[in-house]
Amino acid sequence: DDPEISDAEYDELIRELGALEDRFPELITPDSPTQRVGAAPAELFAPVRHRAPMLSLDNAFSVEELQRWGARVDRGLAGATPSFACELKIDGVACALTYEKGVLTKAATRGDGRVGEDITANVRTVEAIPRRLDTADAPSVIEVRGEVYLPVKAFEDLNVKLTEAGGRPFANPRNAAAGSLRQKDAKVT
């Protein structure tokens, strides 16, 4: 929650480590950052075991990497024709929202992909997240996954308010979204 380097620098270091591990697999250790998703849940929140693993998406930094990914998709579909949709990358807090009979009952972060943090009380304050699904025939249980994030302007305004109040500003919008899910300006995708 207090990064010393930018996300781009971190991603480059992870890619470099991954390349080294590809060349020298005997050097891979269970605690290598390439062998885990996210981070261990914070002790501040109760743990939540995900119904199914909540994995992270890979990055592609070149056309060639994107083409290799597309080839893997094609192979995995065994002859079916894929369709794709593209959107801008939104970097927020990955959340799993559980609705039972249409009512929001649990919200959890990704955590380490198997166990996340219970942020239900925080998520209930985000106006963009429905407390109840708008349908007469809601399934008995449904889990919706996405990102909670702050738009850049809301992030900048929040940091100005924090600084004026003598507080410490957030390093980036993702950390601000995680630390301030009470913001009415938080968005969901």
Accessible surface in RSA format (square Angstrom, percent):
REM  Atomic radii and reference values for relative SASA: ProtOr
REM  Chains: A
REM  Algorithm: Lee & Richards
REM  Probe-radius: 1.40
REM  Slices: 20
REM RES _ NUM      All-atoms   Total-Side   Main-Chain    Non-polar    All polar
REM                ABS   REL    ABS   REL    ABS   REL    ABS   REL    ABS   REL
RES ASP A   1   155.36 108.8 101.50 101.0  53.87 127.4  33.63  79.2 121.73 121.4
RES ASP A   2    91.69  64.2  74.84  74.5  16.85  39.8  23.14  54.5  68.55  68.4
RES PRO A   3    58.11  42.3  27.71  25.3  30.40 110.5  39.58  32.7  18.52 115.1
RES GLU A   4   173.20  99.4 132.16 100.0  41.05  97.7  53.61 103.7 119.59  97.6
RES ILE A   5    73.36  41.7  60.95  45.4  12.41  29.9  68.39  49.2   4.97  13.5
RES SER A   6    57.73  48.8  43.40  57.9  14.32  33.0  50.71 108.0   7.02   9.8
RES ASP A   7    59.35  41.6  53.11  52.9   6.24  14.8  29.09  68.5  30.26  30.2
RES ALA A   8    72.25  66.4  61.33  94.7  10.91  24.8  65.25  91.9   7.00  18.5
RES GLU A   9    94.12  54.0  88.85  67.2   5.27  12.5  38.99  75.4  55.13  45.0
RES TYR A  10   111.67  52.1 111.67  63.5   0.00   0.0  84.92  63.8  26.74  33.0
RES ASP A  11    36.83  25.8  35.25  35.1   1.58   3.7   2.65   6.2  34.19  34.1
RES GLU A  12   100.77  57.9  99.90  75.6   0.87   2.1  44.56  86.2  56.21  45.9
RES LEU A  13    99.53  55.4  95.15  68.1   4.39  11.0  95.63  67.2   3.90  10.5
RES ILE A  14    46.02  26.2  45.42  33.8   0.60   1.4  45.42  32.7   0.60   1.6
RES ARG A  15    92.39  38.8  79.82  40.7  12.58  29.9  32.32  44.2  60.08  36.4
RES GLU A  16    95.15  54.6  88.91  67.3   6.24  14.9  31.77  61.4  63.39  51.8
RES LEU A  17    55.54  30.9  53.74  38.4   1.80   4.5  55.05  38.7   0.50   1.3
RES GLY A  18    19.24  23.7   0.00   N/A  19.24  23.7  19.06  52.3   0.18   0.4
RES ALA A  19    54.34  50.0  48.72  75.2   5.63  12.8  52.66  74.2   1.68   4.5
RES LEU A  20    76.01  42.3  75.66  54.1   0.35   0.9  75.89  53.3   0.12   0.3
RES GLU A  21    10.45   6.0   9.97   7.5   0.48   1.1   5.16  10.0   5.29   4.3
RES ASP A  22   120.77  84.6  94.73  94.3  26.04  61.6  30.04  70.7  90.73  90.5
RES ARG A  23   167.69  70.4 139.39  71.1  28.31  67.4  61.27  83.7 106.42  64.5
RES PHE A  24    74.63  37.3  74.49  46.1   0.14   0.4  74.63  45.2   0.00   0.0
RES PRO A  25    80.98  59.0  72.03  65.7   8.95  32.5  72.27  59.7   8.71  54.1
RES GLU A  26   135.31  77.7  96.41  72.9  38.90  92.6  71.14 137.6  64.17  52.4
RES LEU A  27   112.45  62.6  97.33  69.6  15.12  38.0 100.93  70.9  11.53  31.0
RES ILE A  28    68.83  39.2  48.49  36.1  20.33  49.0  48.49  34.9  20.33  55.2
RES THR A  29    63.94  45.5  62.74  63.6   1.20   2.9  55.48  74.5   8.46  12.8
RES PRO A  30   130.34  95.0 105.23  95.9  25.10  91.3 114.55  94.6  15.79  98.1
RES ASP A  31   106.59  74.7  94.15  93.7  12.44  29.4  44.08 103.7  62.51  62.3
RES SER A  32     7.75   6.5   3.76   5.0   3.98   9.2   7.75  16.5   0.00   0.0
RES PRO A  33    49.96  36.4  39.20  35.7  10.76  39.1  39.47  32.6  10.48  65.2
RES THR A  34    45.38  32.3  13.70  13.9  31.69  75.5  20.05  26.9  25.33  38.3
RES GLN A  35    93.05  52.0  59.16  43.2  33.89  80.7  14.00  29.8  79.05  60.0
RES ARG A  36   126.95  53.3 103.01  52.5  23.94  57.0  49.42  67.5  77.54  47.0
RES VAL A  37    35.21  23.2  31.12  28.2   4.10   9.9  33.56  29.2   1.66   4.5
RES GLY A  38    48.28  59.5   0.00   N/A  48.28  59.5  25.98  71.3  22.29  49.9
RES ALA A  39    66.34  61.0  60.24  93.0   6.10  13.9  63.15  88.9   3.19   8.5
RES ALA A  40    81.98  75.4  60.30  93.1  21.68  49.3  60.49  85.2  21.49  56.9
RES PRO A  41    33.90  24.7  19.37  17.7  14.53  52.8  19.51  16.1  14.39  89.4
RES ALA A  42    47.22  43.4  35.10  54.2  12.12  27.6  44.98  63.3   2.23   5.9
RES GLU A  43   180.85 103.8 145.05 109.7  35.80  85.2  64.75 125.2 116.10  94.8
RES LEU A  44   152.44  84.9 118.27  84.6  34.17  85.9 125.00  87.8  27.43  73.8
RES PHE A  45    58.28  29.2  50.19  31.1   8.09  21.0  53.89  32.7   4.39  12.6
RES ALA A  46    61.24  56.3  47.75  73.7  13.49  30.7  53.64  75.5   7.60  20.1
RES PRO A  47    99.76  72.7  80.76  73.6  19.00  69.1  81.04  66.9  18.72 116.3
RES VAL A  48    24.25  16.0  19.74  17.9   4.51  10.9  24.25  21.1   0.00   0.0
RES ARG A  49   173.10  72.7 149.01  76.0  24.09  57.3  68.82  94.1 104.28  63.2
RES HIS A  50    16.31   8.9   1.89   1.3  14.42  36.9   2.14   2.2  14.16  16.5
RES ARG A  51   152.43  64.0 109.98  56.1  42.45 101.1  57.80  79.0  94.63  57.4
RES ALA A  52    52.87  48.6  50.28  77.6   2.58   5.9  52.84  74.4   0.03   0.1
RES PRO A  53    83.98  61.2  72.62  66.2  11.35  41.3  73.89  61.0  10.08  62.7
RES MET A  54     6.73   3.5   6.61   4.4   0.13   0.3   6.73   5.7   0.00   0.0
RES LEU A  55   120.63  67.2 102.40  73.3  18.23  45.8 102.56  72.0  18.08  48.6
RES SER A  56    56.58  47.8  36.96  49.3  19.63  45.2  14.04  29.9  42.55  59.6
RES LEU A  57   163.52  91.1 145.92 104.4  17.60  44.2 147.75 103.8  15.77  42.4
RES ASP A  58   131.49  92.1 101.41 100.9  30.08  71.1  28.13  66.2 103.36 103.1
RES ASN A  59    73.31  50.6  47.52  45.9  25.79  62.1  12.02  28.9  61.29  59.2
RES ALA A  60    52.08  47.9  20.21  31.2  31.87  72.5  20.21  28.5  31.87  84.4
RES PHE A  61   104.43  52.2  68.46  42.4  35.98  93.6  75.66  45.9  28.77  82.3
RES SER A  62    48.14  40.7  32.29  43.1  15.86  36.5  40.31  85.8   7.83  11.0
RES VAL A  63    99.59  65.5  95.25  86.2   4.34  10.5  96.53  83.9   3.06   8.3
RES GLU A  64   101.42  58.2 100.22  75.8   1.21   2.9  46.51  90.0  54.92  44.8
RES GLU A  65    29.00  16.7  25.46  19.3   3.54   8.4  14.38  27.8  14.62  11.9
RES LEU A  66   100.03  55.7  98.09  70.2   1.95   4.9  98.09  68.9   1.95   5.2
RES GLN A  67   116.53  65.2 103.79  75.9  12.74  30.3  44.14  94.0  72.38  54.9
RES ARG A  68   136.23  57.2 131.78  67.2   4.46  10.6  66.37  90.7  69.86  42.3
RES TRP A  69   102.34  41.1 102.34  49.5   0.00   0.0  77.71  41.4  24.63  40.0
RES GLY A  70    16.58  20.4   0.00   N/A  16.58  20.4  16.06  44.1   0.52   1.2
RES ALA A  71    43.05  39.6  36.33  56.1   6.72  15.3  40.59  57.2   2.46   6.5
RES ARG A  72   118.35  49.7 109.75  55.9   8.60  20.5  53.99  73.8  64.37  39.0
RES VAL A  73    38.78  25.5  31.27  28.3   7.51  18.1  38.31  33.3   0.47   1.3
RES ASP A  74    75.13  52.6  68.15  67.8   6.98  16.5  24.64  58.0  50.49  50.4
RES ARG A  75   164.28  69.0 139.30  71.0  24.98  59.5  81.68 111.6  82.60  50.1
RES GLY A  76    66.65  82.2   0.00   N/A  66.65  82.2  36.96 101.4  29.69  66.5
RES LEU A  77    71.45  39.8  59.84  42.8  11.61  29.2  62.85  44.1   8.60  23.1
RES ALA A  78    96.03  88.3  57.15  88.2  38.89  88.5  71.09 100.1  24.94  66.1
RES GLY A  79    75.81  93.5   0.00   N/A  75.81  93.5  42.15 115.7  33.65  75.4
RES ALA A  80    61.78  56.8  43.36  66.9  18.42  41.9  54.00  76.0   7.78  20.6
RES THR A  81   129.11  91.8  97.85  99.2  31.26  74.5  66.94  89.9  62.18  94.0
RES PRO A  82    36.82  26.8  19.25  17.6  17.56  63.8  24.94  20.6  11.88  73.9
RES SER A  83   108.66  91.8  79.24 105.8  29.42  67.8  48.75 103.8  59.91  83.9
RES PHE A  84   117.00  58.5  77.51  48.0  39.49 102.8  83.24  50.5  33.76  96.6
RES ALA A  85   104.72  96.3  66.72 103.0  38.00  86.4  73.47 103.5  31.25  82.8
RES CYS A  86   128.92  97.5  91.49 102.0  37.43  88.0  39.86 101.0  89.06  96.0
RES GLU A  87   145.09  83.3 109.72  83.0  35.37  84.2  56.40 109.1  88.69  72.4
RES LEU A  88   157.91  87.9 148.67 106.4   9.24  23.2 151.63 106.5   6.28  16.9
RES LYS A  89   156.71  76.4 118.89  73.0  37.81  90.0 107.60  96.8  49.11  52.3
RES ILE A  90    53.88  30.7  38.39  28.6  15.49  37.3  41.18  29.7  12.71  34.5
RES ASP A  91    54.53  38.2  44.02  43.8  10.51  24.8  22.17  52.2  32.36  32.3
RES GLY A  92     6.29   7.8   0.00   N/A   6.29   7.8   0.00   0.0   6.29  14.1
RES VAL A  93    16.70  11.0  13.35  12.1   3.35   8.1  16.70  14.5   0.00   0.0
RES ALA A  94    10.54   9.7   4.91   7.6   5.62  12.8   4.91   6.9   5.62  14.9
RES CYS A  95     2.85   2.2   2.72   3.0   0.12   0.3   2.72   6.9   0.12   0.1
RES ALA A  96     3.27   3.0   2.29   3.5   0.97   2.2   2.29   3.2   0.97   2.6
RES LEU A  97    13.12   7.3  13.12   9.4   0.00   0.0  13.12   9.2   0.00   0.0
RES THR A  98    10.47   7.4  10.47  10.6   0.00   0.0   2.64   3.5   7.84  11.9
RES TYR A  99     3.17   1.5   3.17   1.8   0.00   0.0   1.70   1.3   1.46   1.8
RES GLU A 100    73.60  42.3  70.52  53.3   3.08   7.3  11.88  23.0  61.71  50.4
RES LYS A 101   164.64  80.3 149.00  91.4  15.65  37.3  94.23  84.8  70.41  75.0
RES GLY A 102     2.77   3.4   0.00   N/A   2.77   3.4   2.59   7.1   0.18   0.4
RES VAL A 103    50.70  33.4  50.70  45.9   0.00   0.0  50.70  44.1   0.00   0.0
RES LEU A 104     1.21   0.7   0.00   0.0   1.21   3.0   0.00   0.0   1.21   3.3
RES THR A 105    49.88  35.5  33.68  34.1  16.20  38.6  35.17  47.2  14.71  22.2
RES LYS A 106    75.61  36.9  75.61  46.4   0.00   0.0  35.87  32.3  39.74  42.3
RES ALA A 107     0.00   0.0   0.00   0.0   0.00   0.0   0.00   0.0   0.00   0.0
RES ALA A 108     2.05   1.9   2.05   3.2   0.00   0.0   2.05   2.9   0.00   0.0
RES THR A 109    14.76  10.5  14.76  15.0   0.00   0.0  14.68  19.7   0.09   0.1
RES ARG A 110    54.12  22.7  53.08  27.1   1.04   2.5   7.44  10.2  46.68  28.3
RES GLY A 111    11.73  14.5   0.00   N/A  11.73  14.5   6.44  17.7   5.29  11.9
RES ASP A 112    30.85  21.6  27.09  27.0   3.76   8.9  11.11  26.2  19.74  19.7
RES GLY A 113     1.88   2.3   0.00   N/A   1.88   2.3   1.88   5.2   0.00   0.0
RES ARG A 114   144.00  60.5 141.18  72.0   2.83   6.7  53.54  73.2  90.46  54.8
RES VAL A 115    25.94  17.1  25.94  23.5   0.00   0.0  25.94  22.5   0.00   0.0
RES GLY A 116     0.00   0.0   0.00   N/A   0.00   0.0   0.00   0.0   0.00   0.0
RES GLU A 117    26.78  15.4  26.78  20.3   0.00   0.0   0.38   0.7  26.40  21.6
RES ASP A 118    32.83  23.0  25.72  25.6   7.10  16.8   4.51  10.6  28.32  28.2
RES ILE A 119     6.54   3.7   5.13   3.8   1.41   3.4   6.54   4.7   0.00   0.0
RES THR A 120    15.81  11.2  15.42  15.6   0.39   0.9  15.22  20.4   0.59   0.9
RES ALA A 121    72.66  66.8  61.50  94.9  11.16  25.4  65.27  91.9   7.39  19.6
RES ASN A 122    28.77  19.8  28.77  27.8   0.00   0.0   0.00   0.0  28.77  27.8
RES VAL A 123     0.00   0.0   0.00   0.0   0.00   0.0   0.00   0.0   0.00   0.0
RES ARG A 124    98.14  41.2  90.05  45.9   8.09  19.3  38.78  53.0  59.36  36.0
RES THR A 125    52.64  37.4  36.27  36.8  16.37  39.0  43.63  58.6   9.01  13.6
RES VAL A 126     0.01   0.0   0.01   0.0   0.00   0.0   0.01   0.0   0.00   0.0
RES GLU A 127   123.76  71.1  99.39  75.2  24.38  58.0  40.05  77.5  83.71  68.3
RES ALA A 128    54.86  50.4  23.69  36.6  31.18  70.9  35.37  49.8  19.49  51.6
RES ILE A 129     0.77   0.4   0.52   0.4   0.24   0.6   0.77   0.6   0.00   0.0
RES PRO A 130    67.33  49.1  56.81  51.8  10.52  38.2  67.02  55.3   0.31   1.9
RES ARG A 131    87.18  36.6  82.43  42.0   4.75  11.3  54.49  74.5  32.69  19.8
RES ARG A 132   158.93  66.7 146.77  74.8  12.16  29.0  56.95  77.8 101.98  61.8
RES LEU A 133    40.71  22.7  33.75  24.1   6.95  17.5  34.41  24.2   6.29  16.9
RES ASP A 134   154.30 108.1 118.52 118.0  35.77  84.6  41.62  98.0 112.68 112.4
RES THR A 135    66.58  47.4  37.92  38.4  28.66  68.3  36.46  49.0  30.11  45.5
RES ALA A 136   116.90 107.5  68.00 104.9  48.90 111.2  78.16 110.1  38.75 102.6
RES ASP A 137   122.49  85.8  99.53  99.1  22.96  54.3  46.41 109.2  76.08  75.9
RES ALA A 138    28.77  26.4   6.19   9.5  22.58  51.4   6.42   9.0  22.35  59.2
RES PRO A 139    61.28  44.7  49.32  45.0  11.96  43.5  61.14  50.5   0.13   0.8
RES SER A 140    79.11  66.8  67.49  90.1  11.62  26.8  39.02  83.1  40.09  56.2
RES VAL A 141    65.61  43.2  45.53  41.2  20.08  48.4  45.53  39.6  20.08  54.5
RES ILE A 142    66.28  37.7  62.08  46.2   4.20  10.1  66.28  47.7   0.00   0.0
RES GLU A 143    51.57  29.6  24.44  18.5  27.13  64.6  12.40  24.0  39.17  32.0
RES VAL A 144    65.40  43.0  61.94  56.1   3.45   8.3  65.16  56.6   0.24   0.6
RES ARG A 145    91.36  38.4  59.89  30.5  31.46  74.9  41.54  56.8  49.82  30.2
RES GLY A 146    23.86  29.4   0.00   N/A  23.86  29.4  18.84  51.7   5.03  11.3
RES GLU A 147    38.82  22.3  38.53  29.2   0.28   0.7  14.85  28.7  23.97  19.6
RES VAL A 148     1.73   1.1   1.73   1.6   0.00   0.0   1.73   1.5   0.00   0.0
RES TYR A 149    46.61  21.8  46.61  26.5   0.00   0.0  18.66  14.0  27.94  34.4
RES LEU A 150     5.89   3.3   0.66   0.5   5.24  13.2   0.66   0.5   5.24  14.1
RES PRO A 151    42.17  30.7  36.07  32.9   6.11  22.2  42.17  34.8   0.00   0.0
RES VAL A 152    96.01  63.2  92.07  83.4   3.94   9.5  92.07  80.0   3.94  10.7
RES LYS A 153   139.32  68.0 136.01  83.5   3.31   7.9  99.55  89.6  39.77  42.4
RES ALA A 154    11.17  10.3   4.95   7.6   6.22  14.1   7.04   9.9   4.13  10.9
RES PHE A 155    26.30  13.2  26.30  16.3   0.00   0.0  26.30  15.9   0.00   0.0
RES GLU A 156    87.80  50.4  84.11  63.6   3.69   8.8  32.79  63.4  55.02  44.9
RES ASP A 157    53.44  37.4  51.36  51.1   2.08   4.9  15.97  37.6  37.47  37.4
RES LEU A 158    16.96   9.4  14.66  10.5   2.30   5.8  16.46  11.6   0.50   1.4
RES ASN A 159    23.44  16.2  23.18  22.4   0.26   0.6  12.37  29.8  11.06  10.7
RES VAL A 160    82.12  54.0  78.27  70.9   3.85   9.3  81.96  71.2   0.16   0.4
RES LYS A 161   136.50  66.6 130.76  80.2   5.74  13.7  80.22  72.2  56.28  59.9
RES LEU A 162    49.33  27.5  48.52  34.7   0.81   2.0  49.33  34.6   0.00   0.0
RES THR A 163    79.71  56.7  69.03  70.0  10.68  25.5  62.86  84.4  16.85  25.5
RES GLU A 164   140.57  80.7 101.48  76.8  39.09  93.1  49.56  95.9  91.01  74.3
RES ALA A 165    89.45  82.2  47.61  73.5  41.83  95.2  60.38  85.0  29.07  77.0
RES GLY A 166    71.55  88.2   0.00   N/A  71.55  88.2  36.43 100.0  35.11  78.6
RES GLY A 167    34.78  42.9   0.00   N/A  34.78  42.9  25.59  70.2   9.19  20.6
RES ARG A 168   169.26  71.1 148.03  75.5  21.23  50.6  73.24 100.1  96.02  58.2
RES PRO A 169    64.65  47.1  53.79  49.0  10.85  39.5  53.79  44.4  10.85  67.5
RES PHE A 170    55.02  27.5  45.37  28.1   9.65  25.1  48.51  29.4   6.51  18.6
RES ALA A 171    59.84  55.0  18.64  28.8  41.19  93.7  29.96  42.2  29.88  79.1
RES ASN A 172    29.51  20.4  28.72  27.8   0.79   1.9  20.79  50.0   8.72   8.4
RES PRO A 173    41.29  30.1  41.07  37.4   0.22   0.8  41.16  34.0   0.13   0.8
RES ARG A 174    86.58  36.4  85.27  43.5   1.31   3.1  25.95  35.5  60.63  36.7
RES ASN A 175    16.60  11.4  14.31  13.8   2.29   5.5   0.93   2.2  15.67  15.1
RES ALA A 176     0.00   0.0   0.00   0.0   0.00   0.0   0.00   0.0   0.00   0.0
RES ALA A 177     0.59   0.5   0.00   0.0   0.59   1.3   0.59   0.8   0.00   0.0
RES ALA A 178    46.39  42.7  28.20  43.5  18.19  41.4  29.33  41.3  17.06  45.2
RES GLY A 179    54.71  67.5   0.00   N/A  54.71  67.5  23.62  64.8  31.09  69.6
RES SER A 180    13.05  11.0   7.97  10.6   5.08  11.7  12.69  27.0   0.36   0.5
RES LEU A 181     3.67   2.0   2.76   2.0   0.91   2.3   2.80   2.0   0.87   2.3
RES ARG A 182   162.58  68.3 145.00  73.9  17.58  41.9  52.71  72.0 109.87  66.6
RES GLN A 183    51.09  28.6  49.34  36.1   1.75   4.2   2.25   4.8  48.83  37.0
RES LYS A 184   141.00  68.8 125.57  77.0  15.44  36.8  90.82  81.7  50.18  53.4
RES ASP A 185    51.96  36.4  51.25  51.0   0.70   1.7   6.80  16.0  45.16  45.0
RES ALA A 186     2.48   2.3   0.57   0.9   1.91   4.3   0.57   0.8   1.91   5.1
RES LYS A 187    89.46  43.6  89.37  54.8   0.09   0.2  40.74  36.7  48.72  51.9
RES VAL A 188    56.95  37.5  29.91  27.1  27.03  65.1  29.91  26.0  27.03  73.3
RES THR A 189    66.37  47.2  33.59  34.1  32.78  78.1  42.13  56.6  24.23  36.6
END  Absolute sums over single chains surface
CHAIN  1 A    13017.6      10357.3       2660.2       7662.7       5354.8
END  Absolute sums over all chains
TOTAL         13017.6      10357.3       2660.2       7662.7       5354.8
